[in-house]
Each structure stands twice: as structure tokens, then as C-alpha cells.
């Protein structure tokens, strides 16, 4: 079942039946009303303030994947469709470029517009982390969770980059909030409709999410056979949301795929020269984006080579898993390289040239580089607290804990076995740990306070016997 709070530390999250609103709209109104509205506003404002300060100082330019997303969005907004180098493309999923294109069509195609759009997405993410935290353990947990997402350095830095994770994070948080509020832990058809829309959009943003609807549907049906209709609705809706893009690729690209870089990404993690990270011994092959035919053909070829490597060298594939895991969980200090790079003018997605940075920007970038050990320690602490808190929440059967564990577990296994380890890949799901790191911290604080209160309580002597 999808767990619903029933014990005393749930605060406003307990789902009782008598006298409580039953509709999704009523529950959302109750969750956002009263004493929750003020801390929610503070959390959202904090997320905006930290990121405005960062992009005011550091003017990161889009390079590599970020440049592809940005140029693809510009092409969509200017009426050329999702294209690259004067031909249609599907090398990356269309979700994030399509989102940026919608913003660009209103506010212009300047890189600064992209940064402000990312800030808005992270403000939404911080608010959703607050709401999920309220579901997990009450208002105090929600406040801490929201502030983690609002202020955590890695998330702040990504706001200035054209990364699809900026959109993926609020989508996955929204899915968890929707499902954590399921009354009685049931996936009803109405809630399945909402979940299907969100997961369908997530699939368009990062194709890694393709198996998530199937995994989640199987999980809820195994837990509760009454959820079969809701699971069917969720799967159908998620498929319908993604279907137009797959149909476009069948017609335009000649293959019914979400993206044509699946083979490239799989091969990066499964080949004789793989290192476990985003770099291959001897140098990475160039992206096959010269034409529609090259995208389709190289995608199929690299997919076959990766599968052949696993079949012929299963032991080598297994030995890469620890290396991929280490790469996946390390601190993302390397993303600051993008902050110093200039967007290449020749259309290259790999070559970049250093740009001139201002004195304040230089000090900010140097401070993050020179104190790398601080950020690595903070990163390890946050992930550890989040993991322990998630296990604690699972044991206490807190709402949403099983959903988050399923998503993060799948995400980790997928990347350390099938593709390669890159810290950016974890950013899509690591914010889901914020409510559970907060739950652990608040639980420990309450336990300490309760223990101190008992120690300070006066001892009342027994009355004398008569």
C-alpha cells in the first residue's frame, strides 16, 4: 500500500476519515491553508533569493548538453521545430527545450531568460519539498525540507545552467506529493490520471524515467489489487502524453524512440574503454548529430555494441559498477567549469574557450574551488542523512517514503549498471531526500528536547506513611 500517516508525529498529515475533506482539491486546499501558507511563502522566497544572488554574480554560459538544450529551445521558439545544425533532431528528449521554448516565445531567447526560468522551477521545487515534508512529518519537517532545496549549494548552482534536471526535479517532487496524499494509500483512477500526466511529462524530460510508470504500477497493484484501475489509468495517460513525440520521431527520425542518444549513453557505460564516468579512455566519440541518418544509425550501432560487450564480457561490466557508483555520488564541483566557459560560436558542442569574468565572479568561483573539501563533506553529509532518514521513515511507515525509495532505488541501479556514473544524473532524484533528511533531523531534535525536559522535571517525594 501507499502509506498514510496515522501516528502522533504526523502533525497535519494524518488522514482520518470522519469530518475530513475527501476530494483532491479539498485536501490541497487544507494542505496550503492556515499555518502552512506563511512558511511555504518563506521557503519559496528563500529559493528565489539564493538563486538570484548566484546568477547576479556568476553568468554561466550554456555548453555541451546545456548548449544543445538552449539552441534546441531557441529553434522551437523561432518556428524551426526541435532541430540542430539545420535538420530535425531527437538526440535529447524534447521536454526541457519545449518548456524553455514556451518561455522564450513570451520573454525572448536571451540566456538570462533561461536562468530566470530555472529560478522559477526551483522555487516551485522548494515549495513542493515543503509540502512533501508536511506529509512526511508535519510543518517543522516541511520547513527544513523546503529550506534544504532552497539553499543547498548544488541545487543553487544548477539554476544558472541549462540542465534538464531543473525541470525534472519539480516534476518528480510533484508526483511524490500527489501520491503521498492518497487517502488510505489507494491509487484511484482520479489520482492515477494526475500521476500519469506528471510521469508522462517526466518521460519527455529525461528518458530514464520511461520504466518508472511500469515499476510504480506493478508496485501499487501488488500492494493493493483494488489499485488496478488507477494503475491502468496512470499507464494509459503517461503513454498518451509521450505518444505524440514518439510518433513524430517515427515519422521524422525513422525510429519510434524517445531520443536517439540512448545507444550513445548506454555505450558510454558499457564498452572496453569505459571508466565508469562520463569520459572514455582514448577520448569520447563525437555526437552523431550531423544528420537525421547519423543519429538513427549510430544510435542503433552503439546500442548493439553495448549489448555485445555485456554478453561477451559480463565480468568486466560488473567491475564497472563500483566505479560508476563512486562517480554518481561524488560532489559536482566539475559543473563550475561551465561557469568559466564561453559558448562556442562555431556550432561545436565540445570545444569551449575561457571567457572574461568580473572580480566578484572570480572570487565566487575561486572560493568554491578552493573550499572544495567543504562542499564534498556537505554533500556526503546530506546524502547520508537523507538515506538514513528515508530508512527511518520507511520503518515508521511515513507517507511517501515507499514512493521515494522506489524512485531513487531504480534511478541508482539504472545508472550504475546500464549507463555511467555522473553526479549530474543524481540531481534529478536527490532533492527527494530533503524531506527525509529533515524528518531525521527534526525527530532527533525532538528526542533531545524531550530527554532534557525529563531530566529537568522536579522530583516529587512520596508522602510519608501514616
C-alpha positions in Angstrom: 0.0 0.0 0.0 0.9 3.6 -0.3 1.5 4.5 3.3 -0.6 7.1 5.1 0.3 8.7 8.4 -1.7 7.6 11.4 0.7 8.1 14.4 1.2 11.1 16.6 4.1 12.8 14.9 2.2 13.3 11.6 1.1 16.8 12.6 -1.4 17.9 10.0 -0.7 15.0 7.7 -2.8 12.3 9.3 -5.6 11.1 7.1 -8.7 10.3 9.2 -12.0 9.6 7.6 -14.5 11.4 9.8 -15.1 15.0 9.1 -12.3 15.4 6.7 -12.5 16.6 3.1 -12.4 13.8 0.6 -11.6 15.4 -2.8 -8.1 16.1 -4.1 -8.9 19.8 -4.3 -10.1 19.9 -0.7 -7.0 18.2 0.5 -4.8 20.5 -1.5 -6.7 23.5 0.0 -6.3 22.2 3.5 -2.6 21.5 3.0 -2.0 25.0 1.7 -4.2 26.8 4.2 -3.7 28.1 7.7 -0.3 28.0 9.3 1.3 26.3 6.3 0.9 29.2 3.9 3.4 31.5 5.7 6.3 29.0 6.0 5.6 27.9 2.4 6.0 31.5 1.2 9.2 31.9 3.2 10.7 28.7 1.7 9.8 29.8 -1.9 11.2 33.3 -1.3 14.4 31.8 0.0 14.8 29.6 -3.1 14.4 32.6 -5.3 16.7 34.9 -3.3 19.6 32.5 -3.2 19.5 31.8 -6.9 19.0 35.5 -7.8 22.2 36.2 -5.8 24.1 33.4 -7.6 23.1 34.3 -11.2 23.7 38.0 -10.4 27.4 37.1 -9.7 28.0 34.1 -11.9 27.0 34.3 -15.6 27.5 30.7 -16.7 27.2 30.1 -20.4 25.5 27.0 -21.9 28.0 24.4 -23.2 27.8 20.8 -24.2 24.3 19.3 -23.2 23.2 22.7 -21.9 24.0 24.3 -25.2 22.1 21.7 -27.1 19.0 22.3 -24.9 19.3 26.0 -25.3 19.7 26.1 -29.0 17.0 23.5 -29.5 14.7 25.7 -27.4 15.6 28.7 -29.5 14.8 26.8 -32.7 11.4 25.7 -31.4 10.5 29.2 -30.3 11.5 30.7 -33.6 9.4 28.3 -35.6 12.1 25.8 -36.7 11.0 22.9 -34.6 13.3 20.8 -32.4 16.3 21.0 -34.8 20.0 21.2 -34.7 22.6 22.0 -37.4 19.7 22.7 -39.8 18.0 19.4 -39.5 15.4 17.8 -37.2 16.8 16.1 -34.1 15.9 13.8 -31.3 19.3 13.4 -29.8 18.0 14.6 -26.5 14.4 14.4 -25.2 12.2 17.4 -26.1 10.7 18.2 -22.7 13.1 20.7 -21.2 13.7 22.5 -24.6 10.0 22.7 -25.2 9.5 24.2 -21.7 12.2 26.8 -22.4 10.7 27.5 -25.9 7.4 28.3 -24.3 9.1 30.8 -22.0 11.2 32.2 -24.9 8.2 32.8 -27.0 7.0 35.2 -24.4 10.1 36.8 -22.9 12.7 36.4 -25.7 15.6 34.0 -26.3 18.3 35.6 -24.2 20.3 33.2 -21.9 19.2 35.3 -19.0 15.6 34.4 -19.6 16.6 30.7 -19.3 18.3 31.4 -16.0 15.2 33.2 -14.6 13.0 30.3 -15.9 15.3 27.9 -13.9 14.9 30.0 -10.8 11.1 29.8 -11.1 11.3 26.0 -11.4 13.5 25.7 -8.3 11.1 28.0 -6.4 8.3 25.5 -7.3 10.6 22.6 -6.3 11.3 24.1 -2.8 7.6 24.6 -2.3 6.9 21.0 -3.3 9.6 19.8 -0.9 7.9 21.7 1.8 4.5 20.1 1.0 6.1 16.6 0.9 7.8 17.3 4.2 4.5 18.3 5.7 3.1 15.0 4.5 6.1 13.1 5.9 6.3 14.6 9.4 4.4 17.8 9.9 5.1 21.5 9.4 8.6 21.6 11.0 9.8 18.9 8.7 8.3 20.7 5.8 10.1 23.9 6.6 13.5 22.2 7.0 13.0 20.2 3.8 12.0 23.3 1.8 15.0 25.2 3.1 17.3 22.4 2.1 16.1 22.5 -1.5 16.1 26.3 -1.4 19.7 26.7 -0.2 21.7 23.5 -0.9 24.7 24.7 -3.0 24.5 22.1 -5.7 20.9 23.0 -6.5 21.6 26.7 -6.4 24.4 26.3 -8.9 22.3 24.3 -11.3 19.8 27.2 -11.5 22.3 29.0 -13.7 22.8 26.1 -16.1 20.6 24.9 -18.9 20.2 21.4 -17.4 17.1 19.3 -17.8 17.3 18.5 -14.1 15.9 21.9 -13.4 12.5 20.7 -14.8 12.8 17.1 -13.8 13.2 17.9 -10.0 9.8 19.7 -9.6 8.1 17.0 -11.7 9.3 14.1 -9.5 8.5 16.1 -6.4 5.0 16.8 -7.7 4.5 13.1 -8.4 5.5 12.2 -4.8 3.3 14.9 -3.3 0.3 13.7 -5.3 0.9 10.1 -4.3 1.8 10.8 -0.7 -1.7 12.3 -0.2 -3.5 9.2 -1.4 -6.3 8.5 1.1 -5.9 5.1 2.6 -2.9 4.5 0.4 -5.0 3.8 -2.7 -4.2 4.8 -6.3 -7.7 5.8 -7.5 -8.4 6.4 -11.2 -8.6 10.2 -10.5 -5.2 10.2 -8.8 -3.9 7.8 -11.5 -4.9 10.5 -14.0 -2.8 13.2 -12.3 0.1 10.8 -11.7 0.0 9.8 -15.4 0.2 13.3 -16.6 3.2 14.1 -14.4 5.1 10.9 -15.2 4.4 11.4 -19.0 6.0 14.8 -18.8 8.9 13.4 -16.8 9.5 10.9 -19.6 9.7 13.7 -22.1 12.3 15.5 -20.0 14.6 12.5 -19.2 14.0 9.2 -20.9 15.5 7.5 -17.9 12.0 7.9 -16.4 10.5 5.6 -19.0 10.3 2.5 -16.7 9.0 4.4 -13.7 5.3 4.2 -14.6 5.5 0.5 -15.1 7.5 -0.1 -11.9 5.2 2.0 -9.9 2.0 0.4 -11.4 3.4 -3.0 -10.6 4.2 -2.0 -7.0 0.8 -0.5 -6.2 -1.1 -3.4 -7.7 1.0 -5.9 -5.8 0.3 -4.0 -2.6 -3.4 -3.5 -3.3 -5.4 -5.2 -6.0 -8.0 -2.5 -5.8 -5.5 -0.1 -7.3 -5.6 -2.0 -10.6 -7.9 0.6 -12.3 -5.9 3.5 -11.0 -2.7 1.9 -12.2 -4.2 1.3 -15.7 -5.3 4.9 -15.9 -1.9 6.1 -14.9 -0.1 3.9 -17.5 -2.6 4.9 -20.3 -2.3 8.6 -19.6 1.5 8.6 -19.3 1.6 6.8 -22.7 -0.7 9.3 -24.3 1.3 12.2 -23.1 4.5 10.8 -24.6 2.9 9.3 -27.7 2.9 12.4 -29.9 6.7 12.8 -29.5 7.4 9.1 -30.2 5.1 9.3 -33.3 7.0 12.4 -34.5 10.3 10.6 -34.2 8.9 7.6 -36.1 7.9 9.9 -39.0 10.8 12.4 -38.9 13.7 10.4 -37.5 12.7 6.9 -38.8 12.6 5.3 -35.4 9.9 5.3 -32.7 12.1 6.4 -29.8 12.1 9.0 -27.0 15.6 10.1 -28.1 18.4 9.0 -30.4 21.2 9.2 -27.8 20.1 6.1 -25.9 22.7 4.0 -27.6 25.4 6.6 -27.1 24.6 6.9 -23.4 24.4 3.1 -22.9 27.7 2.6 -24.8 29.5 5.2 -22.7 29.0 2.9 -19.7 29.4 -0.5 -21.4 32.4 -0.7 -23.7 36.0 -2.0 -23.4 37.4 1.5 -22.7 34.7 2.6 -20.2 35.9 4.2 -17.0 32.6 4.3 -15.1 32.3 8.1 -15.6 31.5 10.4 -18.5 35.0 10.1 -20.0 36.1 7.1 -22.1 39.8 6.0 -22.4 41.2 7.4 -25.6 38.6 10.2 -25.8 34.8 10.3 -26.2 33.4 9.8 -29.7 31.7 12.9 -31.2 28.0 13.2 -31.0 26.5 11.8 -34.2 24.3 14.8 -34.9 25.4 15.7 -38.4 22.2 14.4 -39.9 19.0 12.5 -39.2 20.5 9.3 -40.7 23.6 9.6 -38.5 21.6 10.0 -35.3 19.4 6.9 -36.1 22.2 4.7 -37.4 24.8 5.4 -34.8 22.2 5.0 -32.1 21.4 1.5 -33.3 25.0 0.6 -33.8 26.2 1.7 -30.3 23.2 0.0 -28.7 24.3 -3.3 -30.4 27.9 -2.8 -29.3 26.9 -2.1 -25.7 24.8 -5.2 -25.5 27.5 -7.3 -27.2 30.0 -6.0 -24.6 27.8 -7.2 -21.7 27.2 -10.6 -23.4 30.9 -11.2 -24.1 32.4 -9.6 -21.0 29.9 -9.8 -18.2 32.7 -9.8 -15.6 34.1 -6.5 -16.9 30.6 -5.0 -16.9 30.2 -5.9 -13.2 33.6 -4.5 -12.2 32.5 -1.1 -13.6 29.6 -0.9 -11.1 31.7 0.3 -8.1 33.4 2.9 -10.4 30.0 4.2 -11.7 28.6 4.3 -8.1 31.6 6.5 -7.0 31.1 8.8 -9.9 27.4 9.1 -9.3 27.6 10.1 -5.7 30.5 12.5 -5.8 30.2 16.3 -5.3 29.5 18.1 -8.6 32.4 20.6 -8.4 33.1 20.0 -12.1 29.9 21.8 -13.1 31.7 25.1 -12.2 33.8 24.6 -15.4 30.7 25.6 -17.3 30.7 28.8 -15.3 34.0 29.8 -16.8 33.4 28.7 -20.4 32.2 30.8 -23.3 29.6 29.4 -25.7 31.4 28.4 -28.9 30.5 30.4 -31.9 31.3 27.7 -34.5 28.5 25.3 -33.5 30.7 22.9 -31.6 29.2 21.2 -28.6 32.5 20.2 -27.1 35.1 22.9 -27.6 34.9 26.0 -25.4 37.1 28.9 -24.8 37.7 30.7 -21.4 35.7 33.9 -21.0 36.5 37.1 -19.1 35.0 37.1 -15.6 34.5 40.0 -13.3 36.3 40.4 -10.0 33.3 39.4 -7.9 32.5 36.5 -10.1 36.1 35.3 -10.0 36.1 35.4 -6.2 32.9 33.4 -6.0 34.2 30.7 -8.4 37.6 30.6 -6.7 36.0 30.3 -3.3 34.0 27.3 -4.4 37.1 25.7 -6.0 39.5 26.4 -3.1 37.0 25.1 -0.5 36.0 22.0 -2.4 36.5 19.8 0.6 33.8 21.7 2.5 31.3 21.1 -0.3 32.3 17.4 -0.6 31.8 17.0 3.1 28.4 18.8 3.0 27.4 16.6 0.0 28.3 13.4 1.8 26.5 14.5 5.0 23.3 15.5 3.2 23.1 12.2 1.2 23.9 10.2 4.3 21.2 12.0 6.4 18.7 11.6 3.6 19.4 7.9 3.2 19.2 7.2 7.0 16.1 9.4 7.3 14.4 7.5 4.4 15.1 4.2 6.1 13.8 5.6 9.3 10.7 6.9 7.6 10.1 3.5 5.9 10.3 1.8 9.2 7.8 4.3 10.7 5.6 3.9 7.6 5.6 7.6 6.8 3.6 8.8 3.7 5.6 8.9 0.5 8.6 7.1 1.9 8.0 4.0 -0.2 7.4 6.0 -3.3 10.7 7.9 -2.9 12.6 4.7 -2.1 11.3 3.1 -5.3 12.2 6.0 -7.5 15.7 6.6 -6.0 16.4 2.9 -5.9 15.6 2.4 -9.5 17.5 5.6 -10.5 20.7 4.4 -8.8 20.5 0.8 -10.1 19.8 2.0 -13.7 22.8 4.3 -13.8 25.4 2.1 -12.1 24.5 -0.9 -14.2 23.3 0.2 -17.6 24.8 3.6 -18.3 27.6 5.5 -16.5 28.1 7.4 -13.3 27.9 11.2 -13.4 26.9 13.3 -10.4 24.5 15.3 -12.6 22.4 12.2 -13.0 21.7 12.0 -9.3 20.4 15.6 -9.2 17.0 14.6 -10.6 16.2 12.5 -7.5 18.5 13.7 -4.7 16.1 16.5 -3.7 13.5 13.8 -2.9 15.8 13.0 0.1 15.3 16.5 1.6 12.1 15.7 3.4 13.6 12.6 4.9 16.9 14.3 6.0 14.6 16.9 7.6 12.4 14.2 9.2 15.5 12.6 10.8 16.9 16.0 12.0 13.6 17.1 13.5 13.0 13.7 15.1 16.4 13.8 16.7 15.9 17.4 17.9 12.5 16.4 19.4 14.1 13.4 21.1 16.9 15.5 22.6 14.4 18.2 23.8 12.2 15.5 25.3 15.1 14.0 27.1 16.3 17.3 28.5 12.7 18.1 29.7 12.5 14.8 31.6 15.9 15.5 33.3 14.9 18.9 34.4 11.5 17.9 35.7 11.4 18.3 39.6 11.3 15.1 41.6 8.3 14.9 43.9 8.9 12.9 47.1 6.5 10.3 48.2 4.3 11.4 51.1 5.3 9.9 54.5 3.4 6.8 55.6 0.9 7.5 58.4 
